Amino acid sequence: MTENSDNTHEDNTYEVVVVGGGAAGLSAALVLGRARRRTLVVDAGEPRNAPAAHMHGYLSRDGMPPAEFLAVGREETARYGVELVRDRAVEATRGTGFTVRLESGRTVHARQLVVATGLKDELPPVAGLAERFGRDVLHCPYCHGWEVRDRAFGVLAGTPMSVHQALMVSQWSKDVTLFLHEVAEELLTDDDLRRLAAAGVRTVRGEVTEVLTDDDRLTGVRLADGSVHDREVLFVAPRAVPQTGLLAALGAELTETPFGSYPVIDERGLTTVPGLWAAGNASGFAEQVINAAGRGYRAGAAINGELLFADLDAAVGV
């Protein structure tokens, strides 16, 4: 990525600034670039799926390494005059359009602003867990289930909702153990217990203290009582931390969900603040790569229409 070294106001004024260079941000920028809109993508270079060796479920791109996917996306957007910079947006204000201050000290201005900053995964503090994340410690069966099918699965409970995760992963393996960890067994409902039994999922009480490995592969977990349970794969539900600070600072209405606080948006991605858009995991928890790209595309097309009709109305004095 390169940055224009001329910091004049004119050169730092864009029709659209996109904060976030993942699937959602690049997709929005691609549409805008092809619509001949002067667009800047600000990318901090911290994609959520960086720990994964491959991404899955994206038609025509199944199995592609995430870093390669993003590199291709950057090349494609650059063909249409989109400027991409490796930087971080640290502050944004709204007046006549938006002003965004970058960590490098550069200040840029835009008529419309897209926030596609995603979310971060916070893992439980279990020894050895983080080192295996994206390899044989996994969170999404749709992303990785096929690759680990029929192995001995464990599911590390974080809340009673982990029952749902255990039931889901039983589609990919019939050898599933739900480690209740810090979840009290009495918090499981009768429906939970019936469904777990129907799926053949075993439950184990007790806190998991360590993930065990041998020859660079997961072999099991150790509990606080010292017992060891052999497992080959461990599913976990990280705590999702939406990166919505810019949206909140600009006054966008947020709504609380079981997975964090996300902006209220319409079907196109427009927040409650005119000209401020959210896409990808900055707009919701369950946006896989293909969904995030679709969200970005929809936002980019909608923004182009907004700008077009605003200019036409201004030309005729509406």
C-alpha positions in Angstrom: 0.0 0.0 0.0 1.2 3.5 -0.7 0.0 6.9 0.5 -0.1 10.2 -1.3 2.6 12.3 0.3 1.0 15.6 -0.5 -1.2 16.5 2.5 -3.0 19.5 1.0 -6.7 19.8 1.8 -7.6 19.1 -1.8 -5.6 15.9 -2.0 -7.0 14.7 1.3 -10.6 15.2 0.3 -12.5 12.2 -1.0 -16.0 11.4 -1.9 -15.9 8.3 0.3 -13.5 7.1 3.0 -13.7 3.4 3.9 -12.2 2.5 7.3 -11.3 -1.2 7.2 -9.6 -3.2 4.5 -11.2 -6.6 4.9 -13.8 -8.2 2.7 -16.5 -5.7 3.5 -14.3 -2.6 3.1 -12.6 -3.7 -0.1 -15.9 -4.8 -1.7 -17.5 -1.4 -1.0 -14.4 0.3 -2.4 -14.4 -1.9 -5.5 -18.0 -0.8 -6.3 -17.2 2.8 -5.6 -14.0 2.8 -7.7 -15.8 1.3 -10.6 -18.5 4.0 -10.2 -15.6 6.6 -10.6 -15.9 7.8 -7.0 -12.7 9.2 -5.4 -12.3 6.6 -2.6 -9.8 6.0 0.2 -9.4 2.7 2.1 -7.7 3.0 5.5 -6.5 -0.5 6.6 -4.9 -1.2 9.9 -3.9 -4.6 8.7 -5.5 -6.7 11.4 -8.0 -9.0 9.8 -10.1 -11.2 12.1 -9.4 -14.4 10.2 -5.6 -13.9 10.1 -5.0 -17.0 12.4 -6.8 -19.3 9.8 -4.7 -20.9 7.1 -7.7 -21.0 4.7 -11.1 -19.6 4.3 -14.1 -21.6 3.3 -17.7 -21.3 2.0 -16.9 -18.5 -0.4 -18.0 -19.7 -3.9 -15.0 -19.8 -6.3 -12.6 -18.9 -3.4 -13.1 -21.9 -1.2 -9.8 -22.9 0.5 -8.0 -19.7 -0.4 -5.6 -18.3 2.3 -7.1 -15.1 3.8 -4.0 -13.1 3.2 -4.0 -14.0 -0.5 -7.7 -13.2 -0.8 -7.1 -9.7 0.7 -4.0 -9.1 -1.5 -6.1 -9.9 -4.6 -8.8 -7.6 -3.4 -6.4 -4.7 -2.9 -5.0 -5.2 -6.5 -8.5 -5.2 -7.9 -9.6 -2.0 -6.1 -6.4 -0.3 -7.1 -7.2 -0.9 -10.8 -10.1 1.6 -10.5 -8.1 4.4 -8.8 -9.0 3.6 -5.2 -6.3 4.7 -2.9 -5.3 2.3 -0.1 -3.2 3.2 2.9 -1.9 1.1 5.8 -2.9 3.3 8.7 -5.4 3.4 11.5 -8.3 5.8 12.0 -8.1 7.1 15.5 -10.8 9.9 15.5 -13.7 11.0 13.3 -15.9 14.0 13.5 -19.0 15.1 11.5 -19.7 18.5 10.1 -20.1 19.1 6.4 -19.2 15.5 5.7 -16.7 13.7 7.8 -13.2 14.4 9.0 -11.0 11.4 9.9 -7.7 11.7 11.7 -5.2 8.9 11.1 -2.6 7.5 13.4 0.1 8.7 11.1 -1.1 12.3 11.6 -2.8 12.7 8.3 -6.3 14.1 8.2 -8.8 13.2 5.5 -12.2 14.4 4.6 -15.1 12.6 3.0 -18.7 13.2 2.0 -19.6 9.7 3.1 -17.9 7.3 5.6 -18.0 3.5 5.7 -16.9 1.8 8.9 -15.9 -1.8 8.2 -13.5 -2.3 11.2 -14.8 -5.8 12.1 -14.4 -7.3 15.5 -11.8 -8.9 17.6 -12.0 -12.4 19.2 -11.1 -12.6 22.9 -10.4 -16.2 23.9 -10.9 -17.7 27.4 -7.7 -17.6 29.5 -6.9 -21.3 29.2 -3.2 -22.2 28.9 -2.3 -23.2 25.4 -5.6 -22.2 23.8 -4.5 -19.0 22.0 -1.5 -20.8 20.4 -3.8 -23.3 18.7 -6.5 -20.9 17.6 -7.3 -21.2 13.9 -5.5 -24.6 13.7 -7.2 -27.2 15.9 -8.9 -24.7 18.3 -11.7 -23.5 16.2 -14.9 -21.5 16.6 -17.0 -22.0 13.4 -18.0 -25.4 12.0 -19.0 -23.8 8.7 -15.5 -22.4 8.3 -13.6 -25.5 9.4 -15.9 -28.4 10.1 -15.2 -30.3 6.9 -11.5 -30.2 7.4 -11.7 -31.8 10.9 -14.7 -34.0 10.2 -15.0 -37.3 12.2 -12.3 -36.4 14.6 -12.7 -36.4 18.4 -14.2 -33.0 19.2 -14.3 -31.0 22.4 -16.4 -27.9 23.0 -15.3 -25.5 25.7 -18.4 -23.9 27.2 -18.3 -20.2 27.9 -22.0 -19.7 28.6 -25.1 -22.0 28.5 -25.3 -20.9 24.8 -22.4 -23.2 24.2 -24.9 -26.1 24.1 -25.9 -24.7 20.7 -22.4 -24.9 19.5 -22.0 -28.5 20.7 -25.2 -29.5 18.9 -24.1 -27.8 15.7 -20.6 -29.4 15.6 -22.2 -32.8 16.0 -23.1 -32.6 12.4 -19.4 -33.0 11.6 -18.5 -35.6 14.2 -20.3 -38.2 16.3 -17.6 -38.0 18.9 -18.3 -34.8 20.8 -17.7 -33.9 24.4 -19.0 -30.6 25.9 -16.7 -29.4 28.7 -18.9 -27.3 31.0 -15.8 -25.5 32.2 -17.2 -22.6 34.4 -20.8 -23.2 33.4 -22.9 -24.8 36.2 -24.7 -27.9 35.0 -28.0 -26.7 36.5 -28.0 -23.8 34.1 -28.7 -26.3 31.3 -32.4 -26.6 30.5 -34.3 -29.8 30.1 -34.4 -29.1 26.3 -30.7 -28.7 26.3 -30.2 -32.0 28.0 -32.6 -33.9 25.8 -31.0 -32.5 22.7 -27.5 -33.2 23.8 -28.5 -36.8 24.6 -30.2 -37.1 21.2 -27.1 -35.9 19.4 -24.9 -38.2 21.5 -22.9 -35.3 23.0 -21.3 -36.1 26.3 -21.0 -33.5 29.1 -18.0 -33.2 31.5 -18.1 -31.1 34.6 -15.1 -29.2 35.8 -12.9 -26.3 34.8 -10.5 -26.8 31.8 -7.1 -25.4 32.8 -4.9 -26.4 29.8 -4.9 -27.5 26.2 -2.5 -30.3 25.6 -0.4 -30.8 22.5 2.1 -33.3 21.1 4.2 -33.0 18.0 2.4 -29.7 17.1 -1.1 -31.1 17.3 -3.8 -30.9 19.9 -4.2 -34.1 21.9 -6.6 -33.2 24.7 -7.4 -31.0 27.6 -6.6 -31.1 31.3 -9.1 -30.2 34.0 -8.5 -28.6 37.3 -8.8 -32.0 39.1 -5.9 -33.2 37.0 -7.9 -35.5 34.8 -7.0 -35.6 31.1 -9.5 -36.0 28.3 -8.2 -37.0 24.9 -9.5 -34.8 22.1 -8.2 -33.9 18.6 -10.2 -30.6 18.0 -11.5 -28.1 20.5 -14.3 -25.7 19.5 -14.6 -22.5 21.5 -16.8 -19.4 21.3 -14.6 -16.4 21.7 -16.0 -13.2 23.2 -16.7 -11.0 20.3 -15.5 -7.4 20.7 -17.0 -5.2 17.9 -14.7 -2.4 16.8 -17.4 0.2 16.7 -15.7 3.1 18.5 -15.8 5.4 15.4 -19.5 4.7 15.0 -20.3 5.5 18.6 -18.2 8.7 18.6 -20.1 9.9 15.6 -23.4 9.4 17.3 -24.7 6.2 15.6 -27.3 4.4 17.6 -26.1 1.1 18.9 -28.1 -1.9 20.1 -27.0 -4.5 22.6 -27.0 -8.1 21.5 -25.7 -11.3 23.2 -22.6 -10.9 21.0 -21.8 -7.2 21.7 -23.1 -3.8 20.8 -23.7 -3.2 17.1 -25.1 -0.2 15.1 -28.7 0.1 14.1 -28.6 0.0 10.3 -31.1 -0.3 7.4 -31.0 -3.0 4.8 -28.2 -1.2 2.9 -26.0 -0.6 5.9 -26.8 3.0 6.6 -26.7 3.9 10.3 -28.9 6.4 12.1 -26.3 9.1 11.2 -26.8 10.4 7.6 -23.8 9.5 5.4 -22.4 7.0 7.9 -22.4 3.3 6.9 -21.4 0.1 8.6 -20.5 -3.2 6.9 -19.1 -6.6 7.7 -18.5 -7.6 11.3 -18.8 -3.9 12.4 -22.5 -4.3 11.5 -23.2 -7.7 13.0 -21.6 -10.8 14.6 -22.5 -13.4 12.0 -21.0 -11.9 8.9 -18.8 -14.6 7.3 -16.4 -13.5 4.6 -18.9 -14.0 1.8 -21.6 -12.2 3.7 -19.3 -9.3 4.6 -18.3 -8.9 1.0 -22.0 -8.8 0.0 -22.7 -6.2 2.7 -19.8 -4.1 1.4 -21.1 -4.3 -2.2 -24.6 -3.3 -1.1 -23.3 -0.3 0.8 -21.0 0.8 -2.0 -23.8 0.8 -4.5 -26.2 2.6 -2.2 -23.6 5.3 -1.5 -23.0 5.9 -5.1 -26.7 6.4 -5.6 -26.9 8.8 -2.6 -24.1 10.9 -3.9 -25.5 10.9 -7.5 -29.0 12.1 -6.5 -27.6 14.6 -3.9 -25.5 16.2 -6.7 -28.4 16.2 -9.1 -30.8 17.8 -6.6 -28.1 20.4 -5.7 -27.8 21.2 -9.5 -31.5 22.0 -9.8 -31.7 23.8 -6.5 -33.8 21.2 -4.6 
